[in-house]
Amino acid sequence: MKGQIADKLNTEERCELKDEDFGIPETREFPMPDAPHVRAAEAYFRYAPEDKKEELARRILMKARKFGVNIQSPTILEWDQEKSGR
């Protein structure tokens, strides 16, 4: 299972998540209920629709702080720098 999420969400678990647990709540894409899923969202960020990347990046950063995940993606980190005015 190297490189995969240890506990992939099944349909029932995914349905139980709140909209705020998703990187893109409108379409319930990029679920992030825990640290492994935050890392997965970071890894799949490049596949997100261009018009949703800003929202997704900010949500990934928010969840990363909550779960203690160190984000490595320069593209995602740019949104954090813009927000803080660096």
N, C-alpha and C positions, 0 to 999 in steps of 0.2 A: 504493500500500500504506500510505498514511498512517493511523496509528492501529492498524495490525495488526502482529503479530509477524513479523519478517522471515523467520525460519526456523521455520515451524510444524512441530511434531513429527509424523512419520508413524507409522503403527502399529508398525513395527519399532523405531523409536527410542524410542517410548513404552514398549514392552515391555522394552527394555533398561535402563530407569531403575530404580533401587532404590526401595523403598517410601519411604525417607527423603527422596527427591527430590520427594515430593508433599506438598502442604499438608494433604490428608486421605488418609493412607496406606491406611486400611481400604478405601476405594473408589477409590483411585488417581486422585483428582481434584486439580486445581490443580497441574500439574507445574511445578517450578521448578528446572530444571537449569542455568539461566544468568540473567543480569540482565534481559533482555527478558521472560522468563517470570515473574520476580518482579514486575515492573511489571504484567504482565497479571493475575497473581493479586490484586494490590492493586486493580486496576480492577474485577475481577469478585467481589471479596469480598462485596459486598452480596447476591449471589445464593446464597451458601453457606447450608446449613441452619443455623438458629439454634443448635442444639445442638452444632455443630462450629465456630462462629465463634471461640471462645476459642483452641482448638487451632490453627486456621488462622492467626489473627492472630499468635500466637507463632512459628509456623513461617515466616510471611512475614518477620517481624522478624529472625529468625535468618538466613534466606537473604539478606535485604537487607544485613545486616552483612557476610556472607561475600563478596557480590559488589559491595559499595560502592554500593548503591542507596539513594537518599534517599526514604524513605516520607513521603507527604504526607497520607494519610488520617487525620483525627483519630480516627476509630473504631478503627483499628488501633493508632495511637500510644497510645491509652488503655491498652491491654494492657501496653505497655512501661512506662508510668508506674506502673501497679498493681504490676507485678513489682518495680520498683526502689523502691517505697514513696514516690513523690513525691506 
